Amino acid sequence: MPVNDKRVRARLAPGTRPVLVVVVDAEEEFPWDRSFDRLNVGTTSIAGQPLMHERVFDQLGIVPTYMCDWPVTTAPASAATLRRLMQEGRCEIGAHLHPWVSPPHVEQVNRFNSYGGNLPRELEYEKLHRLTEAIVDAFGHVPLAFKAGRYGLGRHTAESIASLGYAIDTSVVPYTSFAYDSGPDFRDHDEHPYFFEAGQRTLLEVPVTTGYTGWLRRFGPQLYEVAQHPLALRARLGGIMARSRALERIRLSPEVASGAEMRRLAASLHRAGCEVFTLTYHSPSMAVGHTPYVRSASDLERFITTVRDFCIWFRDELGGQFASLSQLRDMVGGGLQGMHAGPENRELQRRMLG
């Protein structure tokens, strides 16, 4: 994949407080435990997104990016909800490709093709092109940021989005492989944002914040591989290490981590030099019954509270600040300009900074 080629770490200017960005996968509702289906295009949960703004984002000055897929973008009600938030300066709009519900509908619907990067180059590009045009029609601007559905980057994805005007990708999940499911392998990626070449342009990669905590964290990738061995799985080695806090692998998301776990992750990564953090979740989790994470009204309340409490902790205890993805690009762009770069990296600077 192109994201495995030359990388230049994206740094904040010296003395800058750590930054938290929020990325929401704005997508249709579908049964997560069933096969993909082109008929699942409901977007009623988008009406629930303003609640997080009222309870958390507006109070803390957080401007999330909604990565909108085809059903969300083309359904009048869902587009109107997010367009209003955007016009009020309360969010940014990016793109999110779910291939099975994005035209043209020519490929077979199956797990392999649910990763956009597995599609033929021309078909993936056409789906991206049509989605981008739909976002321009619905929201009035070319989206700056992209996130592949199911994190499905492929060999040609980066060049395709760069040619369509995107400047940021948010699809990488560090230390994680989806190869077992015919998806991408990100095991050689860490938690730090970086610049990389995509055709004639340079993109900024902002990974999903994922990492290790515990006194064995420096050996996390190697030990995690050991824990996946059949014998280790039978012995439940991974669970033993997590319960003992010797080694935990955590993703910064209220869907798969508790507030305490997210704080442990952020504190651990910050001590190790991480400057940029990305909190993520799926838009259907803001309505009861659409994801495994929010099955009741009490689940939804707990979900919102987890996000609020973590963001307050990030600001007050970790000394952090909040930024939108476009603001982050400007912040690390300036940091890139100030790097002591060799000839190889000066070309990246020229492309990124114009």
Summary of the structure (lengths in Angstrom):
residues: 354
radius of gyration: 19.5
end to end distance: 25.2
largest distance: 56.0
contacts: 1222
relative contact order: 0.17
helix: 46%
strand: 17%
